[in-house]
């Protein structure tokens, strides 16, 4: 079993539950020393990336719908939106794993860890959605996260800058107030899932930050100026507060960057 090729195979799987099981199996095999890592082969992207089910329907973000905590359906819509984010996060971790050749072995192991934890997050949220009487796919979703993954498929530096440390880092800001709202609405099981997500997402963003800084160092680039240039070149969304400063600090953002978010 070779890590990058197996990750690509999992990425192409359109069944969310099967994809999650495949990631868990790959992670277990890697921990057991049963997986080789080919860091050098240049792999060509096949058709069908990413594999995903026919539902949910993908619509522009503003058409996803409101998520009022005052109704059971509104709470289910929020859990569904979170499950959709985590499913896309599984895909982006698998894509970061297979796509970019020539990185150190630890890079691939880091992104396997992210894929494994994101798959667990999706499973937890999907299972909880079932207790609310709904299933993944019952509500629309948007494709903003994967759109940035696709735009940054030409450069691992841009990918690290604009996916984990930009879009995923927004989860560090969003989860605490969402957790408060859903707990106040009485869904303590969902609140506990969000507690787990926040802990793990700090680690995921830290991985993106660490590899971004490693790549900047290797290329002789100043990180903050390079980040600003990449956000313009790839038309990344403009970040708006409030920001979770402590969460971002734990995820490896420098004090100079954090000053820009105050």
HULIN-V821469 format. One record per residue. N is the residue number from 1. RES is the residue in one small letter. PHI is phi in degrees with one decimal (none if undefined). Layout:
n: [N	N]
res: [RES	RES]
phi: [PHI	PHI]
This chain:
n: [1	2	3	4	5	6	7	8	9	10	11	12	13	14	15	16	17	18	19	20	21	22	23	24	25	26	27	28	29	30	31	32	33	34	35	36	37	38	39	40	41	42	43	44	45	46	47	48	49	50	51	52	53	54	55	56	57	58	59	60	61	62	63	64	65	66	67	68	69	70	71	72	73	74	75	76	77	78	79	80	81	82	83	84	85	86	87	88	89	90	91	92	93	94	95	96	97	98	99	100	101	102	103	104	105	106	107	108	109	110	111	112	113	114	115	116	117	118	119	120	121	122	123	124	125	126	127	128	129	130	131	132	133	134	135	136	137	138	139	140	141	142	143	144	145	146	147	148	149	150	151	152	153	154	155	156	157	158	159	160	161	162	163	164	165	166	167	168	169	170	171	172	173	174	175	176	177	178	179	180	181	182	183	184	185	186	187	188	189	190	191	192	193	194	195	196	197	198	199	200	201	202	203	204	205	206	207	208	209	210	211	212	213	214	215	216	217	218	219	220	221	222	223	224	225	226	227	228	229	230	231	232	233	234	235	236	237	238	239	240	241	242	243	244	245	246	247	248	249	250	251	252	253	254	255	256	257	258	259	260	261	262]
res: [x	x	x	x	x	x	x	x	x	x	x	x	x	x	x	x	x	x	x	x	x	x	x	x	x	x	x	x	x	x	x	x	x	x	x	x	x	x	x	x	x	x	x	x	x	x	x	x	x	x	x	x	x	x	x	x	x	x	x	x	x	x	x	x	x	x	x	x	x	x	x	x	x	x	x	x	x	x	x	x	x	x	x	x	x	x	x	x	x	x	x	x	x	x	x	x	x	x	x	x	x	x	x	x	x	x	x	x	x	x	x	x	x	x	x	x	x	x	x	x	x	x	x	x	x	x	x	x	x	x	x	x	x	x	x	x	x	x	x	x	x	x	x	x	x	x	x	x	x	x	x	x	x	x	x	x	x	x	x	x	x	x	x	x	x	x	x	x	x	x	x	x	x	x	x	x	x	x	x	x	x	x	x	x	x	x	x	x	x	x	x	x	x	x	x	x	x	x	x	x	x	x	x	x	x	x	x	x	x	x	x	x	x	x	x	x	x	x	x	x	x	x	x	x	x	x	x	x	x	x	x	x	x	x	x	x	x	x	x	x	x	x	x	x	x	x	x	x	x	x	x	x	x	x	x	x	x	x	x	x	x	x]
phi: [none	-111.6	-61.8	-66.9	-65.5	-70.0	-63.4	-63.7	-59.7	-65.4	-59.7	-76.9	-68.6	-87.0	-90.6	-58.4	-66.6	-65.8	-62.3	-62.3	-65.3	-63.8	-66.1	-61.7	-66.9	-64.8	-62.7	-63.7	-64.7	-66.2	-64.1	-84.0	75.6	-102.4	-125.8	-89.7	-124.0	-95.6	-85.3	-104.5	-63.7	-84.7	-103.2	-93.5	-70.5	-80.7	-68.5	94.1	-91.7	-89.2	-70.2	-155.2	-73.1	-64.9	-119.6	-79.9	-64.8	-96.0	-131.7	-57.6	-51.6	-71.2	-98.3	-67.0	110.2	-78.6	-124.7	-67.2	-80.0	-80.0	-129.8	-57.3	-65.4	-64.1	-67.0	-64.6	-62.9	-66.9	-61.6	-62.8	-61.7	-66.8	-61.7	-65.6	-61.3	-68.7	-63.0	-65.0	-67.4	-60.2	-61.8	-68.5	-67.2	-63.8	-68.4	-62.4	-74.2	-86.0	-73.6	-101.0	-85.0	80.2	-92.0	-62.0	-55.6	-62.0	-56.2	-68.7	-66.8	-61.6	-75.4	-67.0	-58.5	-61.5	-58.8	-63.8	-70.5	-66.2	-63.2	-63.9	-59.2	-59.9	-63.0	-60.4	-70.9	-63.8	-63.5	-66.6	-57.6	-62.1	-69.7	-91.7	92.9	-131.5	-133.3	-59.7	109.4	-74.2	-123.7	-66.9	-139.7	-114.9	-119.3	-62.1	-64.7	-68.1	-59.5	-73.5	-58.6	-63.8	-66.5	-103.0	-73.4	-92.5	-156.2	-63.5	-62.5	-63.5	-61.6	-64.2	-68.0	-107.6	-103.4	-63.7	-91.5	-118.7	-72.1	-68.2	-63.4	-63.2	-62.9	-62.6	-79.3	-83.8	-63.7	-56.9	-67.4	-64.7	-61.4	-62.7	-65.0	-73.2	-69.4	-63.5	-79.8	99.2	-95.5	-71.2	-64.2	-65.6	-62.7	-68.0	-62.9	-65.2	-59.5	-65.2	-58.7	-63.3	-59.5	-69.1	-67.0	-57.6	-64.9	-66.4	-67.1	-61.5	-62.6	-61.9	-61.6	-62.8	-73.9	-61.8	-67.1	-60.6	-68.8	-61.2	-61.6	-64.2	-96.8	69.0	-111.6	-81.3	-60.8	-70.9	-63.4	-66.2	-59.5	-61.0	-65.8	-68.1	-62.9	-74.8	-61.8	-99.7	55.3	-71.2	-64.7	-75.8	-79.8	-128.2	-76.4	-75.1	-111.8	-86.6	-62.5	-66.1	-64.2	-69.1	-63.2	-63.3	-87.1	98.7	-72.7	-73.6	-63.1	-63.9	-69.3	-62.1	-61.6	-73.2	-99.0	-81.9]
